[in-house]
Amino acid sequence: MAPNVRPRGGASTAGNTPTDRGTETPGPEPSSMTLPEKIEAARRRIAELEEQERMRIELETMEAQIRQLEGQNSSTGALRTPVAHTATHPIRRAPKTRELPTYKGKNIKEAQDFFYQAELKWREDNDITWTTDAVKVIHCASCFEGIARDIWKRREKTVGVDNTSWEDFVEFMKNSISDPENRNLDAIGRLDKAQQRPNQSVQNFVSYLDSLEDDLGTVDATQSRNNLLAKLRPDIRDEIDRRDDIPAGRERLIALAVRIENRLEKRNRNSNRHDEPTGQRMGRDDSRDRRDHRRDRGRI
């Protein structure tokens, strides 16, 4: 048997430390790490903790769905007669729905868009998968990141898990950005100052007004239509005012404003083309003629 030779000075070979998992090469000691290395290590640790939290929430979502499905099966007796049940009542399969985006709770517009997308997901699912408020809340919470996730985590510690209705959940997350009274006052101020910008499309401006009126919650259809008409770009509003049949409804007013917007843009493009110096326009026309000639010659 070969003698057990110990390296001089008691140092292990190649700096490796034996462990129960084999020989590992340890990383640098924290005291010997440079500042960039410490920052990178902190980032990796944060990413690891975030992934663990995401997996924990995903597991809770799955467990809630399992409990819901088991409760349905036990109440309907579906497990006792699977063959006959399948033959007479085919099992509904949940449609493939769009994944929800990441939610960080930065502003009220992000909250409105996120929870509206969630509502569309529930409606598209048609009460097949997302059947309870608890499942809906857990699924949305799994999309939270940063401050939004921390806020909801603290909330669950206070009220408990699976104890919040969908409506209360949505309202709480919106209120965490701004309380209802301040949100209402802020929306009033912004709505009063709102004007369609020169390069802003009608549809984009309508979406902005919608978000403000959602915060107010008391804007009736007539007031909403009048707000839009008064705040459109002057050139679009002038075209509408010249008409004898200004639409009384908001949706028809939007459609008319979009048609006028398209017509004005086309008119401006033609006007800009005619205002070009003759030499530039003729040069572009000559280039187009040469391209057409080469294309036609290639077909012969």
QUITA-V193496 format. One line per field, one symbol per residue. ss: DSSP state (a for helix, b for strand, c for the rest). phi: phi as a letter, one per 30 degrees, with the letter a starting at -180 (. if undefined). psi: psi as a letter, one per 40 degrees, with the letter a starting at -180 (. if undefined). A space follows every 50 residues. Layout:
# QUITA-V193496
ss = ???
phi = ???
psi = ???
This chain:
# QUITA-V193496
ss = cccccccaaaccaaacbbbccbbbcccccaaaccaaaaaaaaaaaaaaaa aaaaaaaaaaaaaaaaaaaaaaaaaacccccaaaaaaacccccccccccc ccbccccaaaaaaaaaaaaaaaaaacccccccaaaaaaaaaccbccaaaa aaaaaaaaaccccccaaaaaaaaaaaaccaaaaaaaaaaaaaaccccccc caaaaaaaaaaaaaaaccccaaaaaaaaaaaccaaaaaaaacccccccca aaaaaaaaaaaaaaaaaaaaaaaacccaaaaaaaaaaaaaaaaaaaaaac
phi = .dddccddiidddhiccdbdcjcccddddedcdddedddddddddddddd dddddddddddddddddddddddddcidddbddddddcbeddcdddcddd ddccidadddddddddddeddddddhhccccbddddddddddcdbidddd ddddddddcjcicbdddddddddddddadeddddddddddddcdbddecc dddddddddeddddddibddddddddedddcdeeddddddddddcdedcd ddddddddddedddddddddddddddeedddddddddddddddddddddd
psi = hiihhhiieeiiheeihhieeahihiiiiddeiidddddddddddddddd dddddddddddddddddddddddddefdddgdddddddghhhhhihihii ihhefdiddddddddddddddddddffddgeidddddddddeeiibdddd ddddddddeiifehiddddddddddddhidddddddddddddehihideh idddddddddddddddeehiddddddddddeiiddddddddeieghhdid ddddddddddddddddddddddddeiiddddddddddddddddddddde.
